[in-house]
């Protein structure tokens, strides 16, 4: 940018080389370097903020991975360790859950079964809700009243049962979802946090104001924007 001053005698504009322009100092602040100060401050703050954002993403991702591991272990214990018995369906119905702007559907099936010679009754669900009504209708159709199905029950609390326990995507859907999202958040957060250089930070051979390549003769001012590159 070419600096200009008003020539009162000739009543016209005349160019003034940047090297002759010396703005007044105010509280030891060189006003001529304000663009450089602003850019450096923005780069510093942006780098610091992005690093904290990266840490936050990584922490959330690691939390999701931890939740995925804990949930998967819980599901594996149900499949491997909980005893199985046969249960008779007493009722089977679709449940509706209305939100502010949507409705989701679940299923509740009541079973009658016997544990240690004692007859019990307990409800069971698929463990999640969905916006697909037809998906839950298919489950209800598979479990009509009077039909008999194998179920898993908690030996420490026989009233807790599952009718869909097994090595299926449906039963392990929650830990799988948490694992996928946790991996994405962790990788993104790690990439942001461990990045070598923030994209807003100028390289050593660039003007801090306009990012033009610095000339090899090491001038005091940038030939493109006039920003000061070095002390006199």
N, C-alpha and C positions, 0 to 999 in steps of 0.2 A: 504494500500500500504506500503510495507516494504522499508524503506530508506536504501541506501547503499553508502559506501565511498570506495575510492581506498586505499589499504594498500601498500605503496611503498616498504616496507621491504620484505613483503611476496609475492609481485607482484600478488595479487589475490583480489577478492571482499570479503568483510566481512560485515555482516549486522550491522547496528547501530540502536538501539532502537529510535523510534520517539521522546521520551522525551529528548534525548540528542541533538537533532537537533535544533540549534538556528540560523536562517538566520539573516543576518545583517539588522539593521534598516535603512531605508532611508526616511528622512523627517518624522520621527515618524510613519512610516507605517510598520506594521509587515508583511513582505513578506510571512511568513508561513501561514498567515490567508487570503491570496489573494483569494483562492477558496471560503472561507466563505463570504468575502466582495463582490465578484462577484455574488454569488448566492443571497445574501441578496439584492444587488442592483437590480438584475434582477427581483426578486420577488416584490420589491417595485414598480419598474417601470411598471411591468406587471399588478400589481393590480391597479395602478393609470390609466394606459392606458385602461384597461378593464372597469373601472368605467366610464371613459369618453365615451367609445364606448356604454356602456349601456345607459348613459344619452342621447346620440345622437339617439339611436334606440327609446328610449321612446318619445323623442320630435317629431321625425318623425311619430311615431305611433299616438300620440295625435293629430298631425296636420292632419293626414288622417282621424281620427275619427271626428274631427271638420269639415273637408271638406265633410265627409259623411252626417253629420247631416244637414249642410247647403244645400247640394244638395237635400237631401230627403225632406226637408221643401219646397224647391222650386218646386219640382215635385208634392208634395201633394197640393200645392196652385194651380197648373195648373189643376189637376184633380178635385179639389173641387170647385174652385172659377171661373175659366175661363168659359165663356159662350160657348155653343155648337151651331153649325149651320151645314147645309149641303153643301158640296162642290162638284163641278163637276171636274173630272180629265181632264186637258187639255193635259198634256204630262207626261210621266213616263219613266225614263231612269236610267241606271246604270252608275255611275261615277267611274273612275279609279284614284288611287292616287299612283304614283310610288315613291318608296324610293330608297335608295342606294342599297339594296339587296333584296327588296321585293315589292310586289304590293298588295294594299288593295282596297276594293270595297265598294262603298256606293250607295245610291239611292236618286234621286231627283224627286219629284212629284210636278207638278204645278197645283194648284187648282183655280177654279173660284167660288166665293161665295159672298153672300150679307150680309152686316152689316149696320143696321140702314137705309135701303133703298138704300144703295150705293153699287154698284157692285165693287168687288175687285179681284185682281189676286195676288197670292203669292206662292213661292215655299216652300216645306217642305222636311225634311230629317228624317231618323230614329234616328239621333243624334249620330251615331257612324259608324265606318267603320270596315270591317272584311276581312280576307283573303279568305273567302268562297264566291266564285262567285255565287254558286247555291242558297245560302241563300238570296242574294239580287235579284236574278232572280225570286224567288218565290214571293217576295214583288211586283216586277214590274208586274208579272202575275196577282196578286190580284187587282191591280189598273190600269186597262187598260184605255186608253183615252175614255171619254164619260161616264164612270161609276160614280156613285154618292156615297159619303161616309160621315159620320159625322166627323167633325173636331172641334178642340178647338182653339179659338183665344184669344189673349191678349186684354182685354177691353181698356187698356191704349195705346196699339199700335196694332190695328187690322191687320196689315201686318205680325205679328208674329203668326204662326199657328203650330199646331201639329195634325197629323193624327193617331198617335199611343198612345195618352195619355190614361192611365188607370192603374189599379192596376195589372200590369203584371211585370214579371221579366225583360222583355226587357226594359220597361220604367224606372224601378228602378234598372237596372243593375249596373249603375255607383256608386250610393251610397252604394249598397250592396257590390260591390268589394272593395270600399274604407274602409267600415266598417270591412270587413274580414281582409284585409291587416293591417289596423290600429290596430286591436286587437292583431294580431300576433306580430307586431313590439313593441307594448306597453308591452306585457307580457314578451317577450324576453329581452327588455331593462330593465324592472323592475327587472327581475330575476338576470341579470348581475350586476346591480347597487346595489341591496339590498342583494347580497350574503354575507354570514357571513365571509367566508374566501376564498381568491383566491386560486385556485388549485396549483399554483406554490409556495405558501408560505409554508414552513415546519411547522409541528406541534411542540409544545413546547417540546415534548419528542422524537424528531428526530434530527439526525445530520443535520445541515444546508447545508452540502456539498453533502453527499450521501444519506441522508434521512434514514439511518439505525436507528433502535430503540436504544435510549440511554440506556446504561447499568444502572442497579439500584444503583451501587456503585458510580455513578457520577464521572467518570474519567475525567482527564484533556484533553485527546485526544481521538478521535474516534478510537476504536479498528479495524474498517474496513478500513478507508481511511487515518487515521492519522491527520485529521483536528482538530484544537483546539476547545474544547467544552466549556471551562471556563478558566478564568484567574488563574494563579498559586496561 
